[in-house]
Amino acid sequence: RRPEDTRVVTELWWVSGQQKEKGAQQQVKQSPQSLIIQEGEISILNCTYVDSTFDYFPWYWQYPGEGPALLIAIRSVRNKIEDGRFTVFFNKSAKQFSLTMTASQPGDSATYFCAASPQCSAGTCSPYPNLQLRLQPNPAM
């Protein structure tokens, strides 16, 4: 068991929605841009969207040098979904959804991003394409 003063720091990074054209409103906004927490702590990552037709809200994570992987997703008909240490809360009236991670671990250090897509039938959904992915340096452990 490690002494308390040597707890590992987990660093979470974000990407932001890319604007379609100069002055256009971002379809998806994330905050904060980065978050540094200690092992075992809870983190909350927030995302807002502008299009009320969006129905599907996935969260992705990506490690440096790898492709993005789906972490968890929620549809607008639900207000909460859980998968292990990860929970998504959805608030349709506020056009906001958040990802909560409990008991953070060193392996959680990654780039996280949310997406949104319009209403669609099963099997035809794809993430909203207006996202710009930016890799961040791998934090020193």
C-alpha positions as CSV (number, residue, x, y, z in Angstrom):
1,R,0.0,0.0,0.0
2,R,1.3,3.5,-0.9
3,P,1.7,6.2,1.6
4,E,-0.9,8.9,1.3
5,D,1.6,11.6,0.2
6,T,2.5,9.6,-3.0
7,R,-1.0,9.4,-4.5
8,V,-1.0,9.4,-8.3
9,V,-2.3,12.4,-10.2
10,T,-4.7,11.8,-13.0
11,E,-4.9,14.4,-15.8
12,L,-8.0,14.6,-18.0
13,W,-8.0,16.6,-21.2
14,W,-10.8,17.9,-23.4
15,V,-11.3,18.8,-27.1
16,S,-13.7,21.5,-28.2
17,G,-16.3,21.5,-30.9
18,Q,-15.0,23.1,-34.1
19,Q,-17.0,26.0,-35.6
20,K,-18.4,25.4,-39.1
21,E,-17.6,28.9,-40.2
22,K,-16.3,32.0,-38.7
23,G,-18.8,33.4,-36.2
24,A,-20.9,30.2,-36.3
25,Q,-22.1,28.8,-32.9
26,Q,-20.3,25.7,-31.6
27,Q,-22.7,22.7,-31.7
28,V,-21.0,21.1,-28.6
29,K,-19.1,22.8,-25.9
30,Q,-17.1,21.1,-23.2
31,S,-15.7,22.3,-19.8
32,P,-13.3,22.5,-18.2
33,Q,-10.5,22.4,-20.8
34,S,-8.4,20.2,-18.5
35,L,-8.7,18.7,-15.1
36,I,-6.1,17.4,-12.7
37,I,-7.3,15.2,-9.9
38,Q,-5.7,12.8,-7.4
39,E,-6.2,9.0,-7.5
40,G,-9.4,8.0,-5.9
41,E,-11.2,11.4,-6.4
42,I,-14.4,12.1,-8.3
43,S,-14.3,14.1,-11.5
44,I,-17.1,15.7,-13.4
45,L,-16.8,16.6,-17.1
46,N,-19.6,18.9,-18.6
47,C,-20.9,19.3,-22.1
48,T,-23.6,21.5,-23.6
49,Y,-25.2,21.5,-27.0
50,V,-27.4,23.9,-29.0
51,D,-29.5,21.8,-31.4
52,S,-32.7,20.5,-29.7
53,T,-33.0,17.7,-32.3
54,F,-29.9,16.0,-30.9
55,D,-31.0,12.7,-29.4
56,Y,-27.8,10.6,-28.9
57,F,-24.9,11.8,-26.7
58,P,-21.8,9.6,-26.6
59,W,-18.6,10.1,-24.6
60,Y,-15.3,9.1,-26.0
61,W,-11.8,8.8,-24.5
62,Q,-8.5,8.6,-26.3
63,Y,-5.0,7.7,-25.3
64,P,-2.0,9.3,-27.1
65,G,-1.2,7.5,-30.3
66,E,-4.5,5.5,-30.3
67,G,-7.9,6.1,-31.9
68,P,-10.9,7.3,-29.9
69,A,-13.0,4.6,-28.1
70,L,-16.6,4.9,-27.0
71,L,-16.8,5.1,-23.3
72,I,-20.5,5.5,-22.6
73,A,-23.5,7.0,-24.3
74,I,-27.0,8.2,-23.3
75,R,-30.2,8.9,-25.3
76,S,-32.4,11.9,-24.5
77,V,-35.2,9.7,-23.2
78,R,-33.1,9.0,-20.1
79,N,-31.7,11.3,-17.5
80,K,-29.0,8.9,-16.1
81,I,-27.0,5.9,-17.2
82,E,-24.3,4.1,-15.3
83,D,-21.5,1.8,-16.3
84,G,-19.1,0.8,-13.6
85,R,-17.3,3.9,-12.3
86,F,-18.8,6.1,-15.0
87,T,-22.2,7.9,-14.9
88,V,-23.8,10.2,-17.4
89,F,-26.4,12.7,-16.3
90,F,-28.6,14.3,-18.9
91,N,-30.7,17.4,-18.6
92,K,-32.8,18.1,-21.7
93,S,-34.2,21.4,-20.6
94,A,-30.7,22.8,-19.9
95,K,-29.3,21.1,-23.1
96,Q,-26.5,19.8,-20.9
97,F,-25.0,16.4,-20.0
98,S,-22.1,15.4,-17.8
99,L,-19.8,12.5,-17.2
100,T,-19.0,11.6,-13.6
101,M,-16.0,9.3,-12.9
102,T,-15.6,7.9,-9.4
103,A,-12.5,6.4,-7.8
104,S,-10.2,7.8,-10.5
105,Q,-7.2,5.6,-11.5
106,P,-3.9,6.4,-13.2
107,G,-5.2,4.6,-16.3
108,D,-8.0,7.2,-16.6
109,S,-5.4,9.8,-17.8
110,A,-6.6,10.5,-21.4
111,T,-8.3,12.9,-23.7
112,Y,-12.1,12.9,-23.2
113,F,-14.7,14.3,-25.5
114,C,-18.4,14.3,-26.0
115,A,-20.5,14.3,-29.2
116,A,-24.1,14.6,-30.2
117,S,-26.2,13.4,-33.1
118,P,-29.7,14.2,-34.3
119,Q,-32.6,11.8,-33.8
120,C,-32.2,8.6,-35.8
121,S,-33.4,5.1,-35.9
122,A,-31.5,2.2,-34.3
123,G,-28.4,1.3,-36.3
124,T,-28.2,4.6,-38.2
125,C,-26.7,6.8,-35.6
126,S,-23.3,8.4,-36.0
127,P,-21.6,11.0,-33.8
128,Y,-22.0,14.6,-34.9
129,P,-19.1,15.1,-37.2
130,N,-18.3,18.7,-36.2
131,L,-15.5,17.8,-33.7
132,Q,-11.9,18.6,-33.8
133,L,-9.7,16.2,-32.0
134,R,-6.5,17.4,-30.4
135,L,-4.1,15.0,-28.7
136,Q,-2.4,16.3,-25.6
137,P,1.0,15.1,-24.3
138,N,0.9,12.0,-22.1
139,P,1.2,13.3,-18.5
140,A,4.2,12.0,-16.6
141,M,3.3,9.5,-14.0
